[in-house]
Amino acid sequence: MIERVWTDQVRDKLGKFPAVAVMGPWQCGKTTLARTFDGAYFLRQKWSIGCIGPLI
């Protein structure tokens, strides 16, 4: 798997905070990055909020 540029930064922030927002343009790897942490993550597109993945 490709090591993402922001993986270490997100991991560090998750150690300090209960949630981290990952924002960026369409198809830049936000969901792929979120899936690497095996936790719950939320996908917000336009004005709807959906939950994808297991809730822990």
Short mmCIF file of the C-alpha atoms (twelve columns), coordinates in Angstrom:
data_MODEL
# 
_entry.id   MODEL 
# 
loop_
_atom_site.group_PDB 
_atom_site.id 
_atom_site.type_symbol 
_atom_site.label_atom_id 
_atom_site.label_alt_id 
_atom_site.label_comp_id 
_atom_site.label_asym_id 
_atom_site.label_seq_id 
_atom_site.Cartn_x 
_atom_site.Cartn_y 
_atom_site.Cartn_z 
_atom_site.pdbx_PDB_model_num 
ATOM 1  C CA . MET A 1  0.000   0.000  0.000  1 
ATOM 2  C CA . ILE A 2  1.137   3.526  -0.686 1 
ATOM 3  C CA . GLU A 3  2.127   5.428  2.456  1 
ATOM 4  C CA . ARG A 4  0.047   8.585  2.407  1 
ATOM 5  C CA . VAL A 5  1.650   11.941 3.170  1 
ATOM 6  C CA . TRP A 6  -0.831  12.790 5.922  1 
ATOM 7  C CA . THR A 7  -1.035  9.419  7.708  1 
ATOM 8  C CA . ASP A 8  1.446   10.317 10.462 1 
ATOM 9  C CA . GLN A 9  -0.121  13.731 11.017 1 
ATOM 10 C CA . VAL A 10 -3.629  12.284 11.350 1 
ATOM 11 C CA . ARG A 11 -2.382  9.509  13.658 1 
ATOM 12 C CA . ASP A 12 -0.687  12.126 15.865 1 
ATOM 13 C CA . LYS A 13 -3.835  14.265 16.040 1 
ATOM 14 C CA . LEU A 14 -6.015  11.237 16.838 1 
ATOM 15 C CA . GLY A 15 -3.737  10.579 19.805 1 
ATOM 16 C CA . LYS A 16 -4.505  14.077 21.114 1 
ATOM 17 C CA . PHE A 17 -8.119  14.654 20.031 1 
ATOM 18 C CA . PRO A 18 -11.235 12.448 19.813 1 
ATOM 19 C CA . ALA A 19 -11.912 13.465 16.187 1 
ATOM 20 C CA . VAL A 20 -9.997  14.807 13.205 1 
ATOM 21 C CA . ALA A 21 -11.507 16.516 10.140 1 
ATOM 22 C CA . VAL A 22 -9.973  15.612 6.785  1 
ATOM 23 C CA . MET A 23 -10.931 18.078 4.083  1 
ATOM 24 C CA . GLY A 24 -9.861  18.364 0.478  1 
ATOM 25 C CA . PRO A 25 -10.949 18.329 -3.147 1 
ATOM 26 C CA . TRP A 26 -12.865 15.518 -4.789 1 
ATOM 27 C CA . GLN A 27 -10.902 12.256 -5.264 1 
ATOM 28 C CA . CYS A 28 -7.766  13.314 -3.398 1 
ATOM 29 C CA . GLY A 29 -7.719  10.301 -1.027 1 
ATOM 30 C CA . LYS A 30 -9.712  11.477 2.010  1 
ATOM 31 C CA . THR A 31 -11.766 8.278  2.335  1 
ATOM 32 C CA . THR A 32 -8.745  6.076  1.650  1 
ATOM 33 C CA . LEU A 33 -6.867  7.884  4.414  1 
ATOM 34 C CA . ALA A 34 -9.797  7.513  6.846  1 
ATOM 35 C CA . ARG A 35 -10.106 3.778  6.129  1 
ATOM 36 C CA . THR A 36 -6.479  3.156  7.157  1 
ATOM 37 C CA . PHE A 37 -7.358  3.822  10.808 1 
ATOM 38 C CA . ASP A 38 -9.999  1.040  11.187 1 
ATOM 39 C CA . GLY A 39 -12.383 3.202  13.188 1 
ATOM 40 C CA . ALA A 40 -15.591 5.058  12.517 1 
ATOM 41 C CA . TYR A 41 -15.506 7.793  9.954  1 
ATOM 42 C CA . PHE A 42 -18.161 10.044 8.520  1 
ATOM 43 C CA . LEU A 43 -18.501 11.129 4.930  1 
ATOM 44 C CA . ARG A 44 -19.998 14.561 4.328  1 
ATOM 45 C CA . GLN A 45 -20.860 15.437 0.773  1 
ATOM 46 C CA . LYS A 46 -22.808 18.523 -0.163 1 
ATOM 47 C CA . TRP A 47 -25.464 18.950 2.534  1 
ATOM 48 C CA . SER A 48 -26.004 15.350 3.612  1 
ATOM 49 C CA . ILE A 49 -24.087 13.481 6.271  1 
ATOM 50 C CA . GLY A 50 -23.769 9.719  6.067  1 
ATOM 51 C CA . CYS A 51 -21.942 7.202  8.206  1 
ATOM 52 C CA . ILE A 52 -19.686 4.666  6.537  1 
ATOM 53 C CA . GLY A 53 -17.778 1.939  8.294  1 
ATOM 54 C CA . PRO A 54 -18.066 0.279  11.678 1 
ATOM 55 C CA . LEU A 55 -19.069 2.303  14.701 1 
ATOM 56 C CA . ILE A 56 -16.828 1.630  17.664 1 
# 
